[in-house]
Amino acid sequence: MTARLDLENANVTSWVSCATAENGRLRLDASAFFPGGGGQPADTGRVRFSNGNEAEVTGVHVVDGEIEIEVDADVPDGVHVLECALDAPRRRALMRTHTAFHILSAVLGEDGAEVTGCQLEPGRARGDFSGIDAATAKAAVERADALASEGHEVTIELLPRAQFAADPSLVRLATDLVPDVDPVRVVNIAGIDRQADGGTHVMNTAQIGRIVFDKFENKGARNKRITFSIADA
C-alpha cells in the first residue's frame, strides 16, 4: 500500500520513493502526488532516476490502493529509486482554491443550498449549487472572503465510519459520493465547516488570500453556477 504523503501533509512537495515499474507505469511506495478527485485535478511534477535521467509526470492513478504514475519516458520493468517533486506553485494554488470552495459551500449551506458539482483549477473554481440566485451567490462569495481573512485553522480528522454516518452534516454534496472507507477523512475549518474530503488544503484560511466573485450562471432549474478566483491579499 502506498504511503499517501499528500493526505498526511499537503505541504510535502519533494520526497524519495522506491518504485516498481511494470507495463510503462511506476507504482510508488510513497507518494505526495494527488491522483485527482472531488473536483480537484491530479498533480503534475517530475521524477529523477538514480542514473540522473529525469521525466515529467503525465498521469497519476489509484489502483487497488496504490499510487501509480505515468511519465514521458520509457522505463524498463523493475525496481527504481526515484527523487520525486511535484509542481509546488500549482499545488499551492489548488490548495488555496479548494479550501476557499469549502468555505463558500459552508456559507451557502447555512440556507440549505447543496453542492451539485465542482471543478477546481489553480486559482479558480466553478461550483454548482441548488436553490440560489445571483444576489445570494455574490453575497456568499463576499462573506466567504471575509471569513477566510479571519485566519481559521484547517485540520484533518479521521472518523470511524459509524461516527461519520451518524452525522449527515459532514456531506454537503447533493449526491453522497464518499467512498466506502473506514475511517473517513474529514477536513475541519475551525468555526466554519467540517466535511468529508480527500483533497489537499492550506493549514490556515489566511493563506488563501482573496476570494473574488467572477460570475453567476443559471444552468437549469436545479443547478446555479458560481465562478470565483483566488487573488493575493
C-alpha positions as CSV (number, residue, x, y, z in Angstrom):
1,M,0.0,0.0,0.0
2,T,1.4,3.4,-1.0
3,A,2.1,5.8,1.9
4,R,-0.1,8.8,0.9
5,L,2.0,11.8,1.9
6,D,-0.5,14.1,0.2
7,L,-3.2,13.1,2.7
8,E,-0.8,13.3,5.7
9,N,0.8,16.7,5.0
10,A,-0.2,18.7,1.9
11,N,2.9,20.8,2.2
12,V,5.2,17.9,1.2
13,T,6.5,18.7,-2.3
14,S,9.6,16.5,-2.7
15,W,10.4,13.0,-1.4
16,V,12.2,9.8,-2.3
17,S,10.2,6.7,-3.4
18,C,11.0,3.2,-4.2
19,A,9.1,2.4,-7.4
20,T,8.2,-0.8,-9.2
21,A,7.9,-0.3,-13.0
22,E,5.6,-2.5,-15.0
23,N,4.0,-2.0,-18.4
24,G,5.1,1.6,-18.6
25,R,3.8,2.7,-15.2
26,L,5.6,3.2,-11.9
27,R,4.0,2.0,-8.7
28,L,5.3,4.1,-5.7
29,D,5.8,3.0,-2.2
30,A,5.4,6.7,-1.0
31,S,3.7,9.5,-2.9
32,A,2.6,13.1,-2.4
33,F,1.1,13.2,-5.9
34,F,-2.6,13.8,-5.5
35,P,-4.4,11.5,-8.0
36,G,-7.4,13.7,-8.6
37,G,-10.9,13.5,-7.3
38,G,-13.7,15.6,-5.8
39,G,-13.3,18.2,-8.5
40,Q,-9.5,18.7,-7.8
41,P,-7.3,17.7,-10.7
42,A,-4.3,15.4,-10.3
43,D,-0.9,16.8,-9.5
44,T,1.9,17.2,-12.1
45,G,5.6,17.1,-11.4
46,R,8.9,15.4,-12.2
47,V,10.9,12.4,-11.2
48,R,14.6,11.8,-11.2
49,F,16.1,8.3,-11.6
50,S,19.2,7.1,-9.9
51,N,21.1,7.4,-13.2
52,G,20.3,11.1,-13.3
53,N,17.7,10.9,-16.0
54,E,14.5,13.0,-15.4
55,A,11.0,12.7,-16.7
56,E,7.7,14.6,-16.5
57,V,4.8,13.0,-14.6
58,T,1.9,12.8,-17.1
59,G,-0.6,10.9,-15.1
60,V,-1.4,9.9,-11.5
61,H,-3.7,7.0,-10.8
62,V,-5.0,5.0,-7.8
63,V,-5.0,1.2,-8.5
64,D,-6.1,-1.1,-5.6
65,G,-4.9,1.4,-3.0
66,E,-1.6,2.0,-4.7
67,I,-0.4,5.2,-6.5
68,E,0.8,4.6,-10.0
69,I,2.3,7.3,-12.2
70,E,3.0,7.6,-15.9
71,V,6.0,9.6,-17.2
72,D,7.1,10.9,-20.6
73,A,10.0,8.4,-20.9
74,D,10.5,4.7,-21.5
75,V,11.0,3.0,-18.2
76,P,12.3,-0.6,-18.0
77,D,10.4,-3.0,-15.8
78,G,11.9,-3.5,-12.4
79,V,12.7,-1.5,-9.2
80,H,13.8,2.1,-9.3
81,V,14.7,4.6,-6.7
82,L,13.1,8.0,-7.6
83,E,13.6,11.5,-6.4
84,C,10.1,13.0,-6.8
85,A,8.9,16.6,-6.9
86,L,5.5,17.9,-7.7
87,D,4.7,21.3,-9.3
88,A,4.6,23.2,-6.0
89,P,3.2,26.5,-7.2
90,R,0.4,24.7,-9.0
91,R,-0.4,22.5,-5.9
92,R,-0.4,25.6,-3.6
93,A,-2.9,27.4,-5.9
94,L,-5.1,24.3,-5.8
95,M,-4.9,24.1,-2.0
96,R,-6.0,27.7,-1.7
97,T,-8.8,27.2,-4.2
98,H,-10.0,24.0,-2.6
99,T,-10.2,25.4,0.9
100,A,-12.0,28.5,-0.4
101,F,-14.6,26.3,-2.0
102,H,-15.3,24.6,1.3
103,I,-15.8,27.9,2.9
104,L,-18.2,29.0,0.2
105,S,-20.2,25.8,0.3
106,A,-20.5,26.2,4.1
107,V,-21.8,29.7,3.7
108,L,-24.4,28.6,1.2
109,G,-25.2,25.5,3.2
110,E,-26.5,27.7,6.0
111,D,-29.5,28.4,3.8
112,G,-29.9,24.8,2.6
113,A,-28.0,25.0,-0.7
114,E,-26.4,21.8,-1.7
115,V,-23.3,21.3,-3.9
116,T,-24.3,19.6,-7.2
117,G,-21.0,19.9,-9.0
118,C,-17.5,21.3,-8.6
119,Q,-14.5,21.9,-10.8
120,L,-11.3,23.3,-9.3
121,E,-8.4,24.9,-11.2
122,P,-5.2,26.5,-9.8
123,G,-6.6,29.8,-8.6
124,R,-10.1,29.5,-10.0
125,A,-13.2,27.4,-9.3
126,R,-16.7,26.9,-10.5
127,G,-19.3,25.3,-8.3
128,D,-22.9,24.3,-9.0
129,F,-25.4,24.8,-6.2
130,S,-29.1,24.2,-5.7
131,G,-31.6,26.9,-4.8
132,I,-29.6,30.1,-5.1
133,D,-29.9,33.3,-7.2
134,A,-27.3,35.9,-8.4
135,A,-27.6,38.1,-5.4
136,T,-27.2,35.2,-3.0
137,A,-24.2,34.0,-4.9
138,K,-22.3,37.3,-4.9
139,A,-23.1,37.9,-1.2
140,A,-21.9,34.3,-0.3
141,V,-18.6,34.8,-2.1
142,E,-18.1,38.1,-0.3
143,R,-18.8,36.5,3.1
144,A,-16.5,33.6,2.3
145,D,-13.8,36.1,1.5
146,A,-14.3,37.9,4.9
147,L,-14.3,34.6,6.8
148,A,-11.1,33.4,5.1
149,S,-9.3,36.7,6.1
150,E,-10.0,35.9,9.8
151,G,-7.4,33.2,9.8
152,H,-9.2,30.0,10.8
153,E,-7.1,26.8,11.4
154,V,-7.6,23.9,9.0
155,T,-7.1,20.4,10.3
156,I,-7.7,16.8,9.3
157,E,-9.7,14.3,11.3
158,L,-10.1,10.6,10.7
159,L,-13.6,9.5,11.8
160,P,-14.8,5.9,12.3
161,R,-17.3,5.1,9.5
162,A,-20.1,4.6,12.0
163,Q,-19.5,8.0,13.6
164,F,-19.3,9.7,10.2
165,A,-22.6,8.0,9.0
166,A,-24.4,9.3,12.1
167,D,-23.7,13.0,11.2
168,P,-25.2,13.9,7.8
169,S,-23.8,17.5,8.1
170,L,-20.4,16.1,7.1
171,V,-21.6,15.7,3.4
172,R,-22.6,18.8,1.5
173,L,-23.0,17.1,-1.8
174,A,-26.5,16.6,-3.2
175,T,-25.3,13.1,-4.1
176,D,-23.3,11.2,-1.5
177,L,-20.1,10.2,-3.3
178,V,-18.0,9.5,-0.2
179,P,-16.1,6.2,-0.8
180,D,-16.9,3.2,1.4
181,V,-13.8,3.6,3.5
182,D,-13.1,3.3,7.2
183,P,-12.0,5.7,8.7
184,V,-13.4,8.6,6.8
185,R,-11.1,11.7,6.2
186,V,-12.8,14.9,7.3
187,V,-11.5,18.4,6.7
188,N,-12.2,20.8,9.6
189,I,-12.1,24.5,9.1
190,A,-12.4,25.8,12.7
191,G,-15.6,27.5,13.4
192,I,-16.8,27.3,9.8
193,D,-17.1,23.9,8.3
194,R,-16.5,20.1,8.7
195,Q,-16.9,17.8,5.7
196,A,-15.7,14.6,4.3
197,D,-12.9,15.3,1.7
198,G,-9.9,13.6,0.2
199,G,-8.2,16.6,-1.3
200,T,-5.4,19.0,-0.3
201,H,-5.9,22.2,1.7
202,V,-4.0,25.1,3.3
203,M,-3.3,25.0,7.0
204,N,-5.0,28.3,7.8
205,T,-7.6,30.2,5.8
206,A,-5.4,33.4,5.9
207,Q,-3.2,31.5,3.4
208,I,-6.0,31.6,0.8
209,G,-5.7,35.3,0.0
210,R,-8.8,37.0,-1.5
211,I,-11.8,35.1,-2.8
212,V,-13.2,37.1,-5.7
213,F,-16.6,36.7,-7.3
214,D,-16.4,36.3,-11.1
215,K,-19.8,35.4,-12.3
216,F,-23.2,33.7,-11.8
217,E,-24.8,31.4,-14.4
218,N,-28.2,29.7,-14.5
219,K,-27.5,26.1,-15.6
220,G,-31.1,24.9,-15.3
221,A,-33.9,24.5,-12.8
222,R,-31.7,23.0,-10.2
223,N,-28.1,23.9,-11.0
224,K,-26.8,27.5,-10.4
225,R,-23.1,28.1,-11.1
226,I,-20.8,30.3,-9.2
227,T,-17.3,31.1,-10.6
228,F,-14.7,32.7,-8.3
229,S,-11.0,33.4,-8.4
230,I,-8.2,33.5,-5.8
231,A,-6.0,36.6,-5.6
232,D,-3.2,37.5,-3.3
233,A,-4.3,39.5,-0.3
